[in-house]
Amino acid sequence: MQLKLSIGAALMAATLALVGCYETREGVLGRGEEVAVPAGSYRCQNDKDREVSAATISAPARLSADDVVYVATLDKDRYAVRIAALPGGLFLLEARGDFRGAQHVFVRRQGSDAYDLLVTDSRAQGRLTELARTHGVTIEFPSYGAPRIQGPPDRVRAFLLAHTPAELQRTATCRRVA
């Protein structure tokens, strides 16, 4: 349930497998942006349990003049990933695979070949609830699994794009190995 994409291309795969940040019923990024990230293999390590995962990221695939998708694998799972740039050096990755809906995770570049995977900070639930209210969506915090967002796709997208580092915490780091 994690994603990986540019700036987090390595993270996109890591994100998908490590821990999803948000689940939505459908994708909300209509177009993906091309981000400078080397295609290849990455080693992703979870901060809490030190679990290591193998991830790969493809070169960007241009679906149309203004839509770019990456293919990421995390261990044995494959994902199509779209990326959106946010202020403050953050990137939002939207991953779709063999599951319903979409998974969304945030990444931040750390050096030339390393990326931090960021998920919602459990201490920020109040801020996230208020942010959801501001954008006209509902948010649910299940005891296990990723928070779920519901609402019209344009409002869900606005909610996701309004995140800042204050609502997020690092959960894993991915480093390029080949």
C-alpha positions as CSV (number, residue, x, y, z in Angstrom):
1,M,0.0,0.0,0.0
2,Q,2.7,2.5,-0.9
3,L,3.6,4.3,-3.9
4,K,6.7,5.4,-5.5
5,L,7.4,7.9,-8.1
6,S,9.7,10.6,-9.4
7,I,11.3,12.3,-6.6
8,G,10.1,9.3,-5.2
9,A,10.2,7.1,-8.2
10,A,12.1,4.8,-5.9
11,L,9.7,5.8,-3.2
12,M,6.8,5.1,-5.4
13,A,7.4,1.4,-5.3
14,A,8.5,1.6,-1.7
15,T,5.5,3.6,-0.8
16,L,3.2,1.1,-2.3
17,A,4.6,-1.8,-0.3
18,L,5.6,-0.1,2.9
19,V,2.5,1.7,4.1
20,G,-0.1,3.7,2.2
21,C,-0.6,7.2,3.1
22,Y,-4.2,7.5,1.8
23,E,-6.7,5.3,0.0
24,T,-9.2,6.8,-2.4
25,R,-12.0,5.0,-4.4
26,E,-10.6,6.4,-7.7
27,G,-7.5,8.2,-8.9
28,V,-7.5,12.0,-8.5
29,L,-4.4,12.9,-10.5
30,G,-5.7,13.2,-14.1
31,R,-2.1,13.8,-15.3
32,G,1.3,12.9,-14.1
33,E,4.4,15.1,-14.2
34,E,7.8,14.0,-15.4
35,V,10.3,14.2,-12.6
36,A,14.0,13.7,-12.8
37,V,14.7,10.4,-11.2
38,P,17.0,7.7,-12.4
39,A,15.4,4.6,-13.7
40,G,16.7,1.4,-12.0
41,S,16.7,-0.5,-8.8
42,Y,16.3,0.9,-5.3
43,R,16.7,-0.5,-1.8
44,C,14.0,0.8,0.6
45,Q,14.3,0.5,4.3
46,N,11.4,1.0,6.7
47,D,12.4,3.2,9.7
48,K,10.4,1.4,12.4
49,D,11.1,-2.3,11.7
50,R,14.2,-2.0,9.5
51,E,12.5,-4.1,6.9
52,V,14.2,-3.9,3.5
53,S,12.3,-4.0,0.2
54,A,13.5,-4.1,-3.4
55,A,12.0,-1.6,-5.8
56,T,12.5,-0.7,-9.4
57,I,11.3,2.3,-11.4
58,S,11.0,2.6,-15.1
59,A,11.8,5.5,-17.3
60,P,8.9,7.8,-17.7
61,A,6.2,6.8,-20.2
62,R,4.4,9.7,-21.9
63,L,0.8,8.8,-22.4
64,S,0.0,12.2,-24.0
65,A,1.6,15.5,-24.3
66,D,0.8,16.4,-20.7
67,D,0.5,13.0,-18.9
68,V,3.5,10.9,-17.7
69,V,3.3,7.6,-15.9
70,Y,6.0,5.5,-14.3
71,V,5.9,1.7,-13.7
72,A,7.2,0.8,-10.3
73,T,7.6,-2.6,-8.8
74,L,7.9,-3.3,-5.1
75,D,9.1,-6.8,-4.4
76,K,6.7,-8.7,-6.8
77,D,3.9,-6.1,-7.1
78,R,3.6,-3.7,-10.1
79,Y,2.1,-0.2,-10.0
80,A,1.3,2.6,-12.5
81,V,2.4,5.8,-10.8
82,R,1.5,9.4,-11.5
83,I,3.3,12.2,-9.7
84,A,2.4,15.8,-8.8
85,A,4.9,18.4,-7.5
86,L,3.9,20.3,-4.3
87,P,5.6,23.3,-2.7
88,G,8.5,22.7,-0.2
89,G,10.1,19.9,-2.3
90,L,7.3,17.4,-1.7
91,F,5.8,15.1,-4.3
92,L,2.5,13.4,-4.3
93,L,2.5,9.9,-5.8
94,E,-0.6,8.2,-6.9
95,A,-0.3,4.4,-7.4
96,R,-2.7,2.0,-9.0
97,G,-2.2,-1.7,-9.1
98,D,-4.2,-4.9,-8.6
99,F,-6.4,-3.3,-6.0
100,R,-9.5,-1.1,-6.0
101,G,-9.0,2.6,-6.1
102,A,-5.7,4.4,-5.7
103,Q,-3.0,4.8,-3.0
104,H,-1.4,8.2,-2.4
105,V,1.9,8.8,-0.6
106,F,4.3,11.7,-0.3
107,V,8.0,11.7,-1.0
108,R,10.9,14.1,-0.6
109,R,14.3,13.9,-2.4
110,Q,17.3,13.4,-0.1
111,G,20.4,13.9,-2.2
112,S,20.9,12.7,-5.8
113,D,19.8,9.1,-5.4
114,A,17.8,8.9,-2.1
115,Y,14.2,9.6,-1.3
116,D,12.2,9.8,2.0
117,L,8.8,8.2,2.0
118,L,6.4,10.3,4.1
119,V,3.0,9.3,5.5
120,T,0.5,11.1,7.7
121,D,1.7,11.8,11.2
122,S,-0.7,10.2,13.7
123,R,-0.1,13.2,16.0
124,A,-1.6,15.4,13.3
125,Q,-5.1,13.9,13.1
126,G,-6.7,17.1,14.3
127,R,-4.9,19.1,11.6
128,L,-5.9,16.6,9.0
129,T,-9.5,16.5,10.1
130,E,-9.6,20.3,9.8
131,L,-7.8,20.2,6.4
132,A,-10.4,17.7,5.2
133,R,-13.3,19.9,6.5
134,T,-11.7,23.0,4.7
135,H,-11.7,21.0,1.4
136,G,-15.1,19.5,1.8
137,V,-14.1,15.8,2.1
138,T,-14.4,13.3,4.9
139,I,-11.5,11.4,6.4
140,E,-11.6,8.2,8.3
141,F,-8.7,6.9,10.5
142,P,-9.2,3.1,10.8
143,S,-7.3,1.3,13.6
144,Y,-5.3,-0.6,10.9
145,G,-4.4,0.5,7.4
146,A,-4.3,3.8,5.6
147,P,-6.6,6.7,6.2
148,R,-9.5,6.8,3.7
149,I,-10.7,10.0,2.1
150,Q,-14.1,10.4,0.5
151,G,-15.5,13.2,-1.6
152,P,-15.7,14.5,-5.1
153,P,-12.4,13.8,-7.0
154,D,-11.5,17.5,-7.4
155,R,-11.9,18.2,-3.7
156,V,-9.9,15.1,-2.7
157,R,-7.2,16.3,-5.1
158,A,-7.2,19.7,-3.5
159,F,-7.0,18.1,0.0
160,L,-4.0,16.0,-1.0
161,L,-2.2,18.9,-2.7
162,A,-2.7,21.1,0.4
163,H,-0.4,18.9,2.6
164,T,2.8,20.3,4.1
165,P,5.6,18.7,6.0
166,A,3.7,19.6,9.2
167,E,1.2,16.8,8.6
168,L,3.7,14.2,7.5
169,Q,6.4,12.0,9.0
170,R,9.2,9.9,7.4
171,T,8.5,6.2,7.3
172,A,11.2,4.8,5.0
173,T,14.2,5.8,2.9
174,C,14.9,4.5,-0.6
175,R,18.4,4.5,-2.1
176,R,19.4,3.7,-5.7
177,V,21.6,0.6,-6.0
178,A,21.8,0.2,-9.8
